[in-house]
Every structure is written in C-alpha cells, then in structure tokens.
Amino acid sequence: MPTKKTIAVFGNTSNKITPSLRKETEYVDYEELAEGDCYLWNGDLWIKTNEDQIGTSLSNGTFEDNLCGTMVIPVNIEIKWSKKK
C-alpha cells in the first residue's frame, strides 16, 4: 500500500512526485481502487471517479475511460493550493 509520505506537487509549469518511485513499486488493477482514490498512471496523477471505469487527470482535467484491467500505482496525496497574487 502507498505511504503517507507520497505527495504530488503541481506547479504552473511542471509536475513533481516525491519521493521518487522505486522499481519495486506495487501495481494494482484499476478495478481494486475505490471512488476518490488517487493513482499514478501514464506519467500523470489521476483520481478514480464515481463513474465505472473512468479516471480524471488531476494535472489537466482530461479523462480516460475503459480502464478495466489497467495496472496503476495507488498513492496517498495531499493537495495544497493558494490564490495567485
């Protein structure tokens, strides 16, 4: 299972995942995730929606459907944001 030390940070121009992922990271089937769970897939941070087999990218809002059988890396995240000055 993911650790609480895994944090995703999205800035204006780049995405940063800390700590860096190791090769022995455990993958799980997308279907094992619950609604609202976050995961790494295809080089991006995603969240499982309430629609069956649909995930939404947290960095750009795009969605992907038909994720049945897709292997993903579950993560616990903390999102921090602030209003631009």
N, CA, C and O atoms as CSV, one atom per row, in Angstrom:
chain,resi,resn,atom,element,x,y,z
A,1,MET,N,N,0.838,-1.186,0.000
A,1,MET,CA,C,0.000,0.000,0.000
A,1,MET,C,C,0.879,1.243,0.000
A,1,MET,O,O,2.021,1.194,0.455
A,2,PRO,N,N,0.364,2.341,-0.499
A,2,PRO,CA,C,1.163,3.565,-0.547
A,2,PRO,C,C,1.427,4.111,0.852
A,2,PRO,O,O,0.712,3.802,1.805
A,3,THR,N,N,2.451,4.914,0.947
A,3,THR,CA,C,2.769,5.534,2.226
A,3,THR,C,C,2.234,6.951,2.248
A,3,THR,O,O,1.958,7.533,1.198
A,4,LYS,N,N,2.087,7.504,3.430
A,4,LYS,CA,C,1.603,8.878,3.536
A,4,LYS,C,C,2.683,9.879,3.164
A,4,LYS,O,O,2.412,11.078,3.095
A,5,LYS,N,N,3.896,9.414,2.925
A,5,LYS,CA,C,4.980,10.304,2.526
A,5,LYS,C,C,4.915,10.630,1.040
A,5,LYS,O,O,5.621,11.525,0.577
A,6,THR,N,N,4.086,9.925,0.290
A,6,THR,CA,C,3.975,10.173,-1.136
A,6,THR,C,C,3.108,11.399,-1.366
A,6,THR,O,O,1.930,11.413,-1.009
A,7,ILE,N,N,3.690,12.421,-1.960
A,7,ILE,CA,C,2.987,13.683,-2.179
A,7,ILE,C,C,3.168,14.098,-3.634
A,7,ILE,O,O,4.252,13.947,-4.199
A,8,ALA,N,N,2.136,14.604,-4.221
A,8,ALA,CA,C,2.227,15.137,-5.577
A,8,ALA,C,C,2.136,16.647,-5.502
A,8,ALA,O,O,1.290,17.194,-4.795
A,9,VAL,N,N,3.007,17.316,-6.232
A,9,VAL,CA,C,3.017,18.775,-6.241
A,9,VAL,C,C,2.893,19.235,-7.686
A,9,VAL,O,O,3.693,18.844,-8.536
A,10,PHE,N,N,1.899,20.058,-7.964
A,10,PHE,CA,C,1.710,20.585,-9.307
A,10,PHE,C,C,1.914,22.086,-9.277
A,10,PHE,O,O,1.245,22.797,-8.526
A,11,GLY,N,N,2.832,22.563,-10.088
A,11,GLY,CA,C,3.099,23.992,-10.180
A,11,GLY,C,C,2.553,24.538,-11.480
A,11,GLY,O,O,1.769,23.878,-12.162
A,12,ASN,N,N,2.970,25.747,-11.824
A,12,ASN,CA,C,2.499,26.361,-13.064
A,12,ASN,C,C,3.022,25.646,-14.298
A,12,ASN,O,O,2.319,25.564,-15.305
A,13,THR,N,N,4.244,25.127,-14.240
A,13,THR,CA,C,4.840,24.571,-15.448
A,13,THR,C,C,5.263,23.125,-15.328
A,13,THR,O,O,5.525,22.491,-16.350
A,14,SER,N,N,5.342,22.572,-14.128
A,14,SER,CA,C,5.847,21.207,-14.030
A,14,SER,C,C,5.144,20.432,-12.930
A,14,SER,O,O,4.583,21.005,-11.996
A,15,ASN,N,N,5.189,19.126,-13.064
A,15,ASN,CA,C,4.644,18.225,-12.061
A,15,ASN,C,C,5.808,17.571,-11.339
A,15,ASN,O,O,6.832,17.274,-11.955
A,16,LYS,N,N,5.665,17.345,-10.052
A,16,LYS,CA,C,6.741,16.729,-9.295
A,16,LYS,C,C,6.127,15.714,-8.341
A,16,LYS,O,O,5.222,16.047,-7.575
A,17,ILE,N,N,6.605,14.502,-8.382
A,17,ILE,CA,C,6.155,13.457,-7.476
A,17,ILE,C,C,7.302,13.172,-6.519
A,17,ILE,O,O,8.406,12.863,-6.967
A,18,THR,N,N,7.072,13.266,-5.220
A,18,THR,CA,C,8.112,12.968,-4.241
A,18,THR,C,C,7.565,12.014,-3.206
A,18,THR,O,O,6.391,12.151,-2.860
A,19,PRO,N,N,8.308,11.064,-2.684
A,19,PRO,CA,C,9.654,10.745,-3.150
A,19,PRO,C,C,9.610,10.062,-4.506
A,19,PRO,O,O,8.542,9.642,-4.951
A,20,SER,N,N,10.750,9.945,-5.167
A,20,SER,CA,C,10.775,9.312,-6.476
A,20,SER,C,C,10.359,7.847,-6.337
A,20,SER,O,O,10.585,7.215,-5.306
A,21,LEU,N,N,9.754,7.332,-7.387
A,21,LEU,CA,C,9.273,5.957,-7.353
A,21,LEU,C,C,10.429,4.981,-7.527
A,21,LEU,O,O,11.368,5.227,-8.284
A,22,ARG,N,N,10.336,3.884,-6.817
A,22,ARG,CA,C,11.345,2.843,-6.944
A,22,ARG,C,C,10.814,1.744,-7.852
A,22,ARG,O,O,9.605,1.639,-8.059
A,23,LYS,N,N,11.711,0.921,-8.399
A,23,LYS,CA,C,11.315,-0.122,-9.335
A,23,LYS,C,C,10.392,-1.156,-8.706
A,23,LYS,O,O,9.582,-1.755,-9.414
A,24,GLU,N,N,10.488,-1.386,-7.397
A,24,GLU,CA,C,9.667,-2.408,-6.756
A,24,GLU,C,C,8.284,-1.896,-6.346
A,24,GLU,O,O,7.611,-2.529,-5.533
A,25,THR,N,N,7.858,-0.773,-6.891
A,25,THR,CA,C,6.547,-0.213,-6.590
A,25,THR,C,C,5.461,-1.229,-6.929
A,25,THR,O,O,5.525,-1.895,-7.963
A,26,GLU,N,N,4.463,-1.344,-6.054
A,26,GLU,CA,C,3.378,-2.293,-6.271
A,26,GLU,C,C,2.285,-1.690,-7.140
A,26,GLU,O,O,1.751,-0.619,-6.850
A,27,TYR,N,N,1.970,-2.400,-8.204
A,27,TYR,CA,C,0.874,-2.015,-9.077
A,27,TYR,C,C,-0.385,-2.761,-8.642
A,27,TYR,O,O,-0.304,-3.874,-8.122
A,28,VAL,N,N,-1.534,-2.153,-8.852
A,28,VAL,CA,C,-2.810,-2.815,-8.595
A,28,VAL,C,C,-3.709,-2.613,-9.809
A,28,VAL,O,O,-3.511,-1.686,-10.594
A,29,ASP,N,N,-4.686,-3.479,-9.953
A,29,ASP,CA,C,-5.665,-3.342,-11.025
A,29,ASP,C,C,-6.564,-2.147,-10.712
A,29,ASP,O,O,-6.978,-1.963,-9.567
A,30,TYR,N,N,-6.862,-1.349,-11.711
A,30,TYR,CA,C,-7.715,-0.168,-11.542
A,30,TYR,C,C,-9.016,-0.512,-10.825
A,30,TYR,O,O,-9.520,0.288,-10.037
A,31,GLU,N,N,-9.558,-1.688,-11.092
A,31,GLU,CA,C,-10.838,-2.088,-10.506
A,31,GLU,C,C,-10.769,-2.240,-8.989
A,31,GLU,O,O,-11.805,-2.212,-8.324
A,32,GLU,N,N,-9.563,-2.402,-8.425
A,32,GLU,CA,C,-9.408,-2.537,-6.978
A,32,GLU,C,C,-9.521,-1.196,-6.245
A,32,GLU,O,O,-9.700,-1.170,-5.027
A,33,LEU,N,N,-9.419,-0.095,-6.974
A,33,LEU,CA,C,-9.495,1.229,-6.357
A,33,LEU,C,C,-10.934,1.593,-6.013
A,33,LEU,O,O,-11.872,1.152,-6.676
A,34,ALA,N,N,-11.096,2.397,-4.977
A,34,ALA,CA,C,-12.410,2.920,-4.601
A,34,ALA,C,C,-12.591,4.309,-5.218
A,34,ALA,O,O,-11.615,4.959,-5.592
A,35,GLU,N,N,-13.823,4.750,-5.319
A,35,GLU,CA,C,-14.108,6.097,-5.811
A,35,GLU,C,C,-13.337,7.113,-4.978
A,35,GLU,O,O,-13.375,7.062,-3.749
A,36,GLY,N,N,-12.637,8.038,-5.637
A,36,GLY,CA,C,-11.862,9.064,-4.944
A,36,GLY,C,C,-10.417,8.685,-4.693
A,36,GLY,O,O,-9.623,9.531,-4.282
A,37,ASP,N,N,-10.054,7.423,-4.932
A,37,ASP,CA,C,-8.657,7.010,-4.771
A,37,ASP,C,C,-7.808,7.643,-5.866
A,37,ASP,O,O,-8.259,7.800,-7.001
A,38,CYS,N,N,-6.574,8.006,-5.517
A,38,CYS,CA,C,-5.643,8.589,-6.482
A,38,CYS,C,C,-4.606,7.553,-6.876
A,38,CYS,O,O,-4.299,6.635,-6.116
A,39,TYR,N,N,-4.072,7.718,-8.077
A,39,TYR,CA,C,-3.105,6.756,-8.593
A,39,TYR,C,C,-2.234,7.410,-9.660
A,39,TYR,O,O,-2.609,8.406,-10.279
A,40,LEU,N,N,-1.064,6.816,-9.850
A,40,LEU,CA,C,-0.162,7.236,-10.919
A,40,LEU,C,C,-0.382,6.305,-12.100
A,40,LEU,O,O,-0.444,5.086,-11.943
A,41,TRP,N,N,-0.500,6.891,-13.274
A,41,TRP,CA,C,-0.688,6.110,-14.494
A,41,TRP,C,C,-0.269,6.952,-15.683
A,41,TRP,O,O,-0.612,8.130,-15.773
A,42,ASN,N,N,0.457,6.356,-16.574
A,42,ASN,CA,C,0.829,7.028,-17.817
A,42,ASN,C,C,1.570,8.342,-17.568
A,42,ASN,O,O,1.401,9.305,-18.315
A,43,GLY,N,N,2.395,8.379,-16.512
A,43,GLY,CA,C,3.198,9.563,-16.214
A,43,GLY,C,C,2.431,10.727,-15.626
A,43,GLY,O,O,2.906,11.862,-15.665
A,44,ASP,N,N,1.245,10.467,-15.079
A,44,ASP,CA,C,0.415,11.548,-14.551
A,44,ASP,C,C,-0.276,11.083,-13.272
A,44,ASP,O,O,-0.291,9.892,-12.961
A,45,LEU,N,N,-0.838,12.021,-12.546
A,45,LEU,CA,C,-1.585,11.740,-11.325
A,45,LEU,C,C,-3.073,11.793,-11.651
A,45,LEU,O,O,-3.552,12.768,-12.230
A,46,TRP,N,N,-3.809,10.732,-11.275
A,46,TRP,CA,C,-5.219,10.581,-11.625
A,46,TRP,C,C,-6.047,10.315,-10.383
A,46,TRP,O,O,-5.516,9.948,-9.335
A,47,ILE,N,N,-7.374,10.506,-10.511
A,47,ILE,CA,C,-8.316,10.165,-9.454
A,47,ILE,C,C,-9.436,9.335,-10.077
A,47,ILE,O,O,-9.903,9.622,-11.179
A,48,LYS,N,N,-9.859,8.296,-9.344
A,48,LYS,CA,C,-10.957,7.457,-9.826
A,48,LYS,C,C,-12.269,8.185,-9.556
A,48,LYS,O,O,-12.512,8.652,-8.443
A,49,THR,N,N,-13.109,8.277,-10.579
A,49,THR,CA,C,-14.386,8.981,-10.452
A,49,THR,C,C,-15.482,8.034,-9.982
A,49,THR,O,O,-15.248,6.844,-9.772
A,50,ASN,N,N,-16.681,8.583,-9.820
A,50,ASN,CA,C,-17.812,7.747,-9.427
A,50,ASN,C,C,-18.415,7.002,-10.608
A,50,ASN,O,O,-19.309,6.177,-10.424
A,51,GLU,N,N,-17.944,7.277,-11.809
A,51,GLU,CA,C,-18.388,6.551,-12.998
A,51,GLU,C,C,-17.512,5.315,-13.174
A,51,GLU,O,O,-16.294,5.382,-13.008
A,52,ASP,N,N,-18.127,4.199,-13.506
A,52,ASP,CA,C,-17.392,2.953,-13.670
A,52,ASP,C,C,-16.347,3.081,-14.784
A,52,ASP,O,O,-16.669,3.488,-15.900
A,53,GLN,N,N,-15.121,2.737,-14.478
A,53,GLN,CA,C,-14.012,2.685,-15.434
A,53,GLN,C,C,-13.569,4.036,-15.981
A,53,GLN,O,O,-12.972,4.086,-17.056
A,54,ILE,N,N,-13.844,5.137,-15.273
A,54,ILE,CA,C,-13.401,6.455,-15.740
A,54,ILE,C,C,-12.497,7.091,-14.695
A,54,ILE,O,O,-12.834,7.139,-13.512
A,55,GLY,N,N,-11.338,7.581,-15.147
A,55,GLY,CA,C,-10.413,8.304,-14.294
A,55,GLY,C,C,-10.187,9.699,-14.845
A,55,GLY,O,O,-10.288,9.919,-16.053
A,56,THR,N,N,-9.881,10.645,-13.964
A,56,THR,CA,C,-9.639,12.031,-14.366
A,56,THR,C,C,-8.243,12.456,-13.942
A,56,THR,O,O,-7.832,12.221,-12.805
A,57,SER,N,N,-7.517,13.082,-14.859
A,57,SER,CA,C,-6.182,13.596,-14.570
A,57,SER,C,C,-6.295,14.812,-13.666
A,57,SER,O,O,-7.084,15.717,-13.935
A,58,LEU,N,N,-5.509,14.837,-12.592
A,58,LEU,CA,C,-5.524,15.992,-11.697
A,58,LEU,C,C,-4.680,17.146,-12.227
A,58,LEU,O,O,-4.806,18.270,-11.742
A,59,SER,N,N,-3.827,16.892,-13.208
A,59,SER,CA,C,-2.982,17.973,-13.714
A,59,SER,C,C,-3.630,18.765,-14.840
A,59,SER,O,O,-3.341,19.950,-15.008
A,60,ASN,N,N,-4.512,18.118,-15.623
A,60,ASN,CA,C,-5.087,18.859,-16.747
A,60,ASN,C,C,-6.583,18.621,-16.965
A,60,ASN,O,O,-7.164,19.203,-17.882
A,61,GLY,N,N,-7.218,17.781,-16.147
A,61,GLY,CA,C,-8.661,17.589,-16.221
A,61,GLY,C,C,-9.160,16.643,-17.295
A,61,GLY,O,O,-10.365,16.416,-17.400
A,62,THR,N,N,-8.263,16.087,-18.093
A,62,THR,CA,C,-8.719,15.134,-19.101
A,62,THR,C,C,-9.205,13.863,-18.423
A,62,THR,O,O,-8.864,13.598,-17.270
A,63,PHE,N,N,-10.000,13.079,-19.136
A,63,PHE,CA,C,-10.468,11.826,-18.566
A,63,PHE,C,C,-10.130,10.670,-19.491
A,63,PHE,O,O,-9.930,10.850,-20.692
A,64,GLU,N,N,-10.072,9.508,-18.921
A,64,GLU,CA,C,-9.797,8.280,-19.659
A,64,GLU,C,C,-10.854,7.276,-19.247
A,64,GLU,O,O,-11.124,7.097,-18.059
A,65,ASP,N,N,-11.454,6.619,-20.234
A,65,ASP,CA,C,-12.453,5.611,-19.902
A,65,ASP,C,C,-11.951,4.224,-20.295
A,65,ASP,O,O,-10.877,4.087,-20.881
A,66,ASN,N,N,-12.719,3.219,-19.973
A,66,ASN,CA,C,-12.389,1.828,-20.260
A,66,ASN,C,C,-11.060,1.423,-19.630
A,66,ASN,O,O,-10.200,0.854,-20.304
A,67,LEU,N,N,-10.889,1.711,-18.344
A,67,LEU,CA,C,-9.652,1.388,-17.639
A,67,LEU,C,C,-9.651,-0.022,-17.051
A,67,LEU,O,O,-8.763,-0.366,-16.272
A,68,CYS,N,N,-10.629,-0.831,-17.414
A,68,CYS,CA,C,-10.718,-2.207,-16.929
A,68,CYS,C,C,-9.423,-2.956,-17.247
A,68,CYS,O,O,-8.990,-2.991,-18.399
A,69,GLY,N,N,-8.812,-3.548,-16.233
A,69,GLY,CA,C,-7.592,-4.319,-16.423
A,69,GLY,C,C,-6.317,-3.494,-16.446
A,69,GLY,O,O,-5.231,-4.060,-16.568
A,70,THR,N,N,-6.413,-2.184,-16.334
A,70,THR,CA,C,-5.238,-1.310,-16.337
A,70,THR,C,C,-4.533,-1.392,-14.985
A,70,THR,O,O,-5.178,-1.310,-13.940
A,71,MET,N,N,-3.219,-1.554,-15.006
A,71,MET,CA,C,-2.431,-1.609,-13.780
A,71,MET,C,C,-1.949,-0.198,-13.445
A,71,MET,O,O,-1.373,0.486,-14.291
A,72,VAL,N,N,-2.188,0.229,-12.207
A,72,VAL,CA,C,-1.850,1.579,-11.759
A,72,VAL,C,C,-1.106,1.508,-10.431
A,72,VAL,O,O,-1.090,0.464,-9.778
A,73,ILE,N,N,-0.493,2.616,-10.033
A,73,ILE,CA,C,0.208,2.705,-8.751
A,73,ILE,C,C,-0.636,3.571,-7.820
A,73,ILE,O,O,-0.731,4.780,-8.030
A,74,PRO,N,N,-1.255,2.975,-6.790
A,74,PRO,CA,C,-2.063,3.778,-5.869
A,74,PRO,C,C,-1.179,4.674,-5.010
A,74,PRO,O,O,-0.098,4.265,-4.587
A,75,VAL,N,N,-1.639,5.900,-4.751
A,75,VAL,CA,C,-0.885,6.839,-3.916
A,75,VAL,C,C,-1.828,7.589,-2.989
A,75,VAL,O,O,-2.983,7.847,-3.325
A,76,ASN,N,N,-1.314,7.931,-1.821
A,76,ASN,CA,C,-1.999,8.866,-0.927
A,76,ASN,C,C,-1.422,10.231,-1.233
A,76,ASN,O,O,-0.202,10.388,-1.290
A,77,ILE,N,N,-2.271,11.215,-1.431
A,77,ILE,CA,C,-1.768,12.534,-1.803
A,77,ILE,C,C,-2.326,13.605,-0.884
A,77,ILE,O,O,-3.314,13.411,-0.175
A,78,GLU,N,N,-1.661,14.722,-0.926
A,78,GLU,CA,C,-2.117,15.924,-0.251
A,78,GLU,C,C,-2.017,17.032,-1.278
A,78,GLU,O,O,-0.950,17.253,-1.851
A,79,ILE,N,N,-3.105,17.725,-1.517
A,79,ILE,CA,C,-3.110,18.806,-2.500
A,79,ILE,C,C,-3.131,20.134,-1.757
A,79,ILE,O,O,-4.014,20.382,-0.936
A,80,LYS,N,N,-2.157,20.983,-2.049
A,80,LYS,CA,C,-2.097,22.324,-1.463
A,80,LYS,C,C,-2.195,23.327,-2.597
A,80,LYS,O,O,-1.561,23.159,-3.639
A,81,TRP,N,N,-2.978,24.355,-2.400
A,81,TRP,CA,C,-3.085,25.387,-3.414
A,81,TRP,C,C,-3.263,26.733,-2.736
A,81,TRP,O,O,-3.649,26.832,-1.571
A,82,SER,N,N,-2.971,27.754,-3.504
A,82,SER,CA,C,-3.169,29.107,-3.000
A,82,SER,C,C,-3.564,30.003,-4.168
A,82,SER,O,O,-3.264,29.708,-5.325
A,83,LYS,N,N,-4.225,31.072,-3.853
A,83,LYS,CA,C,-4.661,32.020,-4.864
A,83,LYS,C,C,-3.456,32.770,-5.410
A,83,LYS,O,O,-2.564,33.163,-4.658
A,84,LYS,N,N,-3.436,32.965,-6.733
A,84,LYS,CA,C,-2.354,33.735,-7.340
A,84,LYS,C,C,-2.446,35.174,-6.879
A,84,LYS,O,O,-3.536,35.725,-6.723
A,85,LYS,N,N,-1.287,35.776,-6.663
A,85,LYS,CA,C,-1.245,37.171,-6.209
A,85,LYS,C,C,-1.201,38.111,-7.369
A,85,LYS,O,O,-1.162,39.327,-7.178
